[in-house]
Amino acid sequence: MTSDSAERRIKDRYPASCLKVQLRERGFFGRGKQPTPVTCLDLNRYGMAVLCPRPVEPGVRLFLDFDGKYISESRVCARVVDCQPYQAGYRVSVQFSYCLDKKGYSRTVDNALSRIEGFYNRFAS
């Protein structure tokens, strides 16, 4: 990610490599394409970065499924902000959709992502 991206962050991100995440590009009529397992690099309640085996274009809308100890959250909507070659794949930076627009705000998603963030915040400390 560029330094400009880091400056736009509202909060620090926390390492979360043990969080299992599947990424699905959103298709027409809300249908998702085949899921791709990705490695979570870091996250906070507003966004995350993942290591993906293939590039994903900025602007693409996604569904994300999270699975970890005490964590199970499906179909979290997000948008790709940046994609850069990284290690053996691509670093894909995403912003969760619930915080992009007041009309799309969901207290349920906000609470779920806050719990996930809190877990990794404590884990990182």
C-alpha positions as CSV (number, residue, x, y, z in Angstrom):
1,M,0.0,0.0,0.0
2,T,1.1,3.5,-0.6
3,S,1.7,6.0,2.2
4,D,-1.4,7.9,1.0
5,S,-3.5,4.9,1.9
6,A,-2.1,4.7,5.4
7,E,-2.8,8.3,6.0
8,R,-6.5,7.8,5.1
9,R,-7.0,5.2,7.8
10,I,-9.3,6.3,10.6
11,K,-7.8,3.8,13.1
12,D,-4.8,1.5,13.3
13,R,-5.1,-2.0,11.9
14,Y,-4.2,-5.1,13.9
15,P,-2.5,-8.2,12.6
16,A,-4.9,-11.0,12.1
17,S,-3.2,-13.7,10.1
18,C,-5.0,-16.6,12.0
19,L,-8.4,-15.2,10.9
20,K,-9.8,-17.4,8.1
21,V,-11.4,-15.2,5.3
22,Q,-13.1,-16.1,2.0
23,L,-13.5,-13.4,-0.6
24,R,-16.2,-13.5,-3.2
25,E,-16.8,-11.0,-6.0
26,R,-20.4,-9.8,-6.0
27,G,-22.2,-10.6,-9.2
28,F,-25.5,-9.4,-10.7
29,F,-28.6,-9.5,-8.5
30,G,-26.4,-9.9,-5.4
31,R,-25.1,-13.3,-6.4
32,G,-21.5,-14.1,-5.5
33,K,-19.0,-15.8,-7.6
34,Q,-16.8,-18.7,-6.4
35,P,-15.1,-18.0,-3.1
36,T,-11.4,-17.5,-2.9
37,P,-9.6,-18.3,0.4
38,V,-7.3,-15.4,1.4
39,T,-4.9,-14.7,4.2
40,C,-5.9,-11.7,6.4
41,L,-2.9,-9.4,6.9
42,D,-4.5,-6.8,9.1
43,L,-7.9,-5.4,10.0
44,N,-9.9,-2.9,11.9
45,R,-13.7,-2.2,11.9
46,Y,-13.5,-0.1,8.8
47,G,-11.3,-2.2,6.5
48,M,-8.7,-4.8,6.1
49,A,-5.8,-6.0,3.9
50,V,-5.6,-9.6,2.6
51,L,-3.1,-11.6,0.7
52,C,-4.9,-13.0,-2.4
53,P,-3.6,-15.4,-4.9
54,R,-5.0,-13.3,-7.8
55,P,-5.4,-9.6,-8.5
56,V,-8.8,-7.9,-7.8
57,E,-9.5,-4.6,-9.4
58,P,-10.0,-1.5,-7.3
59,G,-13.7,-0.7,-7.1
60,V,-14.9,-4.3,-7.2
61,R,-17.6,-5.1,-4.7
62,L,-17.1,-8.1,-2.5
63,F,-18.7,-10.4,0.0
64,L,-16.4,-11.5,2.8
65,D,-16.8,-14.5,5.1
66,F,-14.9,-14.6,8.4
67,D,-14.2,-17.7,10.4
68,G,-12.0,-18.0,13.5
69,K,-12.1,-18.9,17.1
70,Y,-15.2,-17.3,18.5
71,I,-15.8,-15.6,15.1
72,S,-18.3,-16.5,12.4
73,E,-19.6,-13.7,10.1
74,S,-20.8,-14.2,6.6
75,R,-21.6,-12.0,3.6
76,V,-19.9,-8.8,4.9
77,C,-20.0,-6.3,2.0
78,A,-16.8,-4.5,1.1
79,R,-15.2,-2.6,-1.8
80,V,-11.6,-3.0,-3.1
81,V,-9.6,0.2,-2.6
82,D,-6.2,-1.0,-3.8
83,C,-4.4,-4.0,-5.2
84,Q,-0.6,-4.4,-5.4
85,P,1.8,-7.3,-6.0
86,Y,2.9,-8.6,-2.6
87,Q,4.9,-11.7,-1.6
88,A,3.6,-14.7,-3.6
89,G,0.3,-13.0,-4.6
90,Y,-1.5,-9.6,-4.2
91,R,-2.2,-7.3,-1.3
92,V,-5.8,-6.4,-1.6
93,S,-7.0,-3.5,0.5
94,V,-10.7,-3.4,1.2
95,Q,-13.1,-1.0,2.9
96,F,-16.2,-2.4,4.5
97,S,-19.3,-1.0,2.8
98,Y,-21.4,-0.4,6.0
99,C,-19.2,2.7,6.8
100,L,-19.2,4.1,3.2
101,D,-22.7,5.5,3.2
102,K,-25.2,6.4,5.8
103,K,-28.0,4.6,3.9
104,G,-25.9,1.4,3.9
105,Y,-25.1,1.5,7.6
106,S,-25.8,-1.6,9.6
107,R,-25.5,-1.7,13.3
108,T,-25.3,-5.5,13.2
109,V,-22.3,-5.5,10.9
110,D,-20.7,-2.6,12.8
111,N,-21.1,-4.6,16.1
112,A,-19.7,-7.8,14.5
113,L,-16.7,-6.1,13.0
114,S,-16.1,-4.2,16.3
115,R,-16.0,-7.5,18.1
116,I,-13.5,-9.0,15.6
117,E,-11.4,-5.9,15.8
118,G,-11.5,-6.0,19.6
119,F,-10.4,-9.6,19.7
120,Y,-7.3,-8.9,17.5
121,N,-6.6,-5.7,19.3
122,R,-6.3,-7.6,22.6
123,F,-4.4,-10.4,20.8
124,A,-1.9,-7.9,19.4
125,S,-1.3,-6.3,22.8
